[in-house]
Amino acid sequence: MKKIVLVYNPVSGKAKFKRSLDNIIGKLQRRGCMVIPYRTTPENKDLAEFIRQAEPEGVIAAGGDGTVHEVVNLVMHEGFDVPVGIIGSGTSNDFATYLRLDTKEYFDRIAQGKVMEVDLGKVGDEYFINVASAGMVTSIAHEVDTKLKNTFGKLAYYVQGLKTLPQFKALDVTIRTEDEEIREKVFLFLIVNSSVVASFKNAAKLASVQDGKLDLLLVKQCNIAELMTLTAELLAGKDVTGRKEVIYRQAANFEVSCDTELVSDLDGELGPKLPLKIETIPKALKLFY
């Protein structure tokens, strides 16, 4: 019988997951899995020891991108040699959406132990599985009240975005890769592992989680009409990498600096201040797939 630790966030995705917990445990048990639930808290100080004592054959993160981010970092820092599964139940479930991990067959694959090795990004000592970003747009996510997000979901981000639109200003950013240096006034930069970012399903058309590279998207300074058109095309799932407002590159390593004090965002969680050194760690994580 496969022993699985299920790390779940009870307030993610409008707090709906609590009502799904019994159903998920039932699906895993019927497939021969012994499920050991761990209910997350703001600190999760004992999570590493909980997993260590449980000695599981896999850890499943059930929640939004922030929950996945925390579980991935814990597994990497603690050196747990176990696959990670993802059950997306948050406001945003970008990585799970990209890999289509929301099917009934996913539980079969977990029980069968089917895994793939995926790349991770790394900034200092912290890993990210999907995106590192900074700029005027990314600050919106951290200004959205938790209660508002849990009540209105993605709509809360759009409401906050419209409120702050008149305050947008471009930032002087320098980005270096192994091949070039880019200096540009930008509203936003994204360095991504998958093609799904902030629920935009085709943000980086060439992105792959197994190519040993990360993908850069720079949104250059533009007028409000151009920015709204770009956002509309992203929402529609269109490829925007060829637009004049966007710079798109692939590289294994990036160095990012800005003349303004700027805090980064890693998988939707607050990251370190710029400057950043970002590297790809190829095939760093075993993922139930």
Summary of the structure (lengths in Angstrom):
residues: 289
radius of gyration: 18.9
end to end distance: 18.8
largest distance: 58.3
contacts: 944
relative contact order: 0.17
helix: 32%
strand: 36%
